[in-house]
Amino acid sequence: MSDDALADLAAALRETESYPVDRVANRWLGEAEAVAADLAASDLPDAVVHERLGHVEHLLSNVDGTGSEEADALVERARSLTAAAIEQYEE
């Protein structure tokens, strides 16, 4: 997993801000985006990246829908990127 992939994850989550998103979903997405942005900007050990990606995965698991088809597609992309990154950073 490259730094670009972590940046893509952060970008997908950040882009959800462009759409009208349910208030509850927005809270989870905001927290996930903050963690993903930190991962994209930091040079952390693989074990720490893996752990924090687990947090992103958990946060995204709480999003049942956003109320926006476009944002829902971005959330699905973020879930896919997160799963791939978790696999890459497994210990």
HUBELVEN-V538518 format. One record per backbone hydrogen bond with DSSP energy under -1.0 kcal/mol. NH is the residue of the N-H (numbers start at 1). CO is the residue of the C=O. Records with the same first field share a line. If there is no record, write none. Layout:
# HUBELVEN-V538518
NH = CO  CO
This chain:
# HUBELVEN-V538518
6 = 2
7 = 3
8 = 4
9 = 5
10 = 6
11 = 7
12 = 8
13 = 9
14 = 10
15 = 11
17 = 14
18 = 15
19 = 16
22 = 66
26 = 22
27 = 23
28 = 24
29 = 25
30 = 26
31 = 27
32 = 28
33 = 29
34 = 30
35 = 31
36 = 32
37 = 33
38 = 34
39 = 35
40 = 36
41 = 37
42 = 38
49 = 45
50 = 46
51 = 47
52 = 48
53 = 49
54 = 50
55 = 51
56 = 52
57 = 53
58 = 54
59 = 55
60 = 56
61 = 57
62 = 59
63 = 60
72 = 68
73 = 69
74 = 70
75 = 71
76 = 72
77 = 73
78 = 74
79 = 75
80 = 76
81 = 77
82 = 78
83 = 79
84 = 80
85 = 81
86 = 82
87 = 83
88 = 84
89 = 85
